[in-house]
Amino acid sequence: MSLGDSILFDSGTVVIKDEAKPLLLSVASIVKKTTNEIVIEGHTDTMPMRNPQYPSNWELSCAWATSVLRYFLNDHTNNP
């Protein structure tokens, strides 16, 4: 499954959009039912990053993946 970055995040931020949360809840309900390994990846933003928090798009992509993982683990699924 692949979700576009603009669906989940505003450019340059790692806060999941409120309007994306129902979609992630649907994904979480599927994740809860599977015993298969789940891989969460973040992909590059189209806007070049050059700030102290995210010196490159690579760091932002990692932060996006981590944000989704934490959303699932902290709030919406019991499976790591």
C-alpha positions as a LaTeX table, in Angstrom:
\begin{tabular}{lrrr}
\hline
Residue & $x$ (\AA) & $y$ (\AA) & $z$ (\AA) \\
\hline
Met1 & 0.00 & 0.00 & 0.00 \\
Ser2 & 1.33 & 3.43 & $-0.81$ \\
Leu3 & $-0.02$ & 6.73 & 0.48 \\
Gly4 & 1.13 & 10.02 & $-0.98$ \\
Asp5 & 2.97 & 12.42 & 1.28 \\
Ser6 & 0.51 & 15.26 & 0.62 \\
Ile7 & $-2.32$ & 13.09 & 1.97 \\
Leu8 & $-0.61$ & 12.56 & 5.32 \\
Phe9 & 1.60 & 15.63 & 5.87 \\
Asp10 & 1.99 & 19.26 & 4.96 \\
Ser11 & 5.29 & 19.87 & 3.19 \\
Gly12 & 8.21 & 20.13 & 5.61 \\
Thr13 & 6.28 & 18.95 & 8.69 \\
Val14 & 5.93 & 15.61 & 10.47 \\
Val15 & 2.54 & 16.23 & 12.07 \\
Ile16 & $-0.08$ & 13.91 & 10.61 \\
Lys17 & $-2.96$ & 15.91 & 9.13 \\
Asp18 & $-6.29$ & 15.55 & 10.92 \\
Glu19 & $-7.99$ & 14.69 & 7.64 \\
Ala20 & $-5.53$ & 11.78 & 7.14 \\
Lys21 & $-6.30$ & 10.14 & 10.47 \\
Pro22 & $-9.49$ & 8.31 & 9.31 \\
Leu23 & $-7.46$ & 6.75 & 6.49 \\
Leu24 & $-4.75$ & 5.67 & 8.94 \\
Leu25 & $-7.42$ & 4.23 & 11.23 \\
Ser26 & $-8.58$ & 2.07 & 8.32 \\
Val27 & $-5.02$ & 0.93 & 7.69 \\
Ala28 & $-4.56$ & 0.23 & 11.42 \\
Ser29 & $-7.62$ & $-2.03$ & 11.42 \\
Ile30 & $-6.00$ & $-4.11$ & 8.67 \\
Val31 & $-2.64$ & $-4.15$ & 10.45 \\
Lys32 & $-4.26$ & $-5.46$ & 13.62 \\
Lys33 & $-5.56$ & $-8.52$ & 11.75 \\
Thr34 & $-2.34$ & $-9.58$ & 10.05 \\
Thr35 & 0.52 & $-11.66$ & 11.30 \\
Asn36 & 2.68 & $-10.61$ & 8.36 \\
Glu37 & 5.58 & $-8.24$ & 8.73 \\
Ile38 & 4.65 & $-4.61$ & 8.12 \\
Val39 & 7.14 & $-2.18$ & 6.59 \\
Ile40 & 6.64 & 1.57 & 6.89 \\
Glu41 & 8.73 & 3.74 & 4.59 \\
Gly42 & 8.90 & 7.49 & 4.16 \\
His43 & 9.66 & 8.90 & 0.72 \\
Thr44 & 11.19 & 12.19 & $-0.30$ \\
Asp45 & 9.25 & 15.43 & $-0.18$ \\
Thr46 & 9.35 & 17.38 & $-3.45$ \\
Met47 & 10.44 & 20.54 & $-1.62$ \\
Pro48 & 14.20 & 20.58 & $-0.88$ \\
Met49 & 14.87 & 20.61 & 2.87 \\
Arg50 & 17.64 & 22.75 & 4.27 \\
Asn51 & 17.05 & 23.56 & 7.91 \\
Pro52 & 18.62 & 22.47 & 11.20 \\
Gln53 & 15.84 & 20.02 & 12.03 \\
Tyr54 & 15.81 & 18.32 & 8.61 \\
Pro55 & 19.10 & 19.07 & 6.81 \\
Ser56 & 17.95 & 16.99 & 3.83 \\
Asn57 & 14.87 & 15.29 & 2.48 \\
Trp58 & 16.27 & 11.99 & 3.72 \\
Glu59 & 15.86 & 13.06 & 7.36 \\
Leu60 & 12.34 & 14.30 & 6.66 \\
Ser61 & 11.42 & 11.01 & 4.98 \\
Cys62 & 12.67 & 9.06 & 8.01 \\
Ala63 & 10.69 & 11.36 & 10.31 \\
Trp64 & 7.52 & 10.79 & 8.25 \\
Ala65 & 7.88 & 7.02 & 8.55 \\
Thr66 & 8.56 & 7.32 & 12.27 \\
Ser67 & 5.53 & 9.56 & 12.75 \\
Val68 & 3.22 & 7.00 & 11.13 \\
Leu69 & 4.80 & 4.16 & 13.13 \\
Arg70 & 4.29 & 6.05 & 16.39 \\
Tyr71 & 0.70 & 6.83 & 15.43 \\
Phe72 & 0.03 & 3.12 & 15.03 \\
Leu73 & 1.95 & 1.98 & 18.11 \\
Asn74 & 0.79 & 4.66 & 20.52 \\
Asp75 & $-2.82$ & 4.95 & 19.56 \\
His76 & $-4.22$ & 2.41 & 17.18 \\
Thr77 & $-2.71$ & $-1.06$ & 17.19 \\
Asn78 & $-1.21$ & $-3.53$ & 19.62 \\
Asn79 & 1.15 & $-5.02$ & 17.03 \\
Pro80 & 4.73 & $-3.68$ & 16.81 \\
\hline
\end{tabular}
